[in-house]
Structures are given as C-alpha cells and as structure tokens.
Amino acid sequence: MVSTKFYTVIYVVLFVSATIQVLVEFAGLNYWTAFGIILVLSAAKAVLVAAYFQHLRFEPRSLTYLVGIGLVAALALTVAASYSLL
C-alpha cells in the first residue's frame, strides 16, 4: 500500500505544476508555446491523478490502456478545438 507521505508528495507535485501553469499564462509567451507547455503539464497531472488517486497503477494493464486511449482522445480533441480559437 502507498503511504500518506507518498500521496503528500504527489499533491505537492500537482500543486507546483498548477502554479507553473498559471505563471505560464501570465509570462507573455507565444500562444502556441504557452499552449504546448500547459498541455504537457495537464497531461502529466492527469496521468498522476489517474495512476495514484484513481488507483490505475494497481489495476490490470488492459484497463490502464483503455483509460490511456481515452486520455489521448481527449488531448486530440483539445488540440483540434484550439485551432478554432485563432
């Protein structure tokens, strides 16, 4: 079983990455650069949450692959929708 200390570390990583996302928004970067950084950080956060807080790390690989396909599909739809913003 995973300890409380490990969950605390994951929480801190999620908090720091969310803070970085906010800082990227206000950094005045090019739209696509900021979008790429935020997309990568969001995907990493989604994987951490799914793996540990939703316990996919300890599930059979087939279920993990199924959720991974859903994550890739959601990211593809996000990228496709971003073109309509410009």
N, C-alpha and C positions, 0 to 999 in steps of 0.2 A: 504494500500500500504506500501511496505517496504521502509524505509528511506535510504538516502545516507550513513548515519553513519553505518547502518547495513551492507550494501554492502562493506564498507571500512573494517569492522571487518572480514567479510568473506575473503576479499582479503588478509588481514594480516595473517589469519589462513592458507590460501593456500600458501602464500609466506614462512611462517615458516615451514610448512610441506615439501615443496620442498627443503628448506635448510637442513632440517633434513635428507631427502633422500640423498642429496649429501654427507653429513657428514657420513652417514652410509656406503656409497660406499668407503670412504677413511679411515674408522675406523679399517679395517683389521679383520672384523668379519668372522666367518664361512660363507661359501656361502649360505647355506640354512637359517641360521639365518638372514643374511642381506636380502636375497630374501623375506623371510616372512615379515620382517619389511617394506620393500619397497612395497610389495604387499598390505599390510593392509593400509599403508598411501595413496597409489594410489587409492584404493577403496574408502577410506574416501573422498579424493579430488573429485573423480568422482561423488559421491553422493551429495556433496556440490554444485558442478557446475551444475549438473542436477536439483537439487531441487530449487536453487535460481536464477541462471543466465539463465537457460532454463525454468524457471517458472513451473516446475513439481509439486512444493509444492502446487500450487493453481489449479491444474488440477484434473479431476476425478481420483479416486483410480485405476480404470481399466487401464488407461494409465500409471500410475506410476508403476503398477505391470508389465505391458508389457516391460517397459524400464528396470525394475529390473531384469527380466528374461534375457534380453539381456546383462546386466552387469554381471550376474552370468555366462552366457555362455562365455563371453569374458575372465573372470577370469579363468574359467575351461580350455579354450584353452591356456591361458598363462602358467598355471601350467603344462599342458601336453607338451607344447613346451619346457619348461625349462629342462625336462629330456633329451632332445636331446643335450643340451649344454654341458653336462658332458661327 
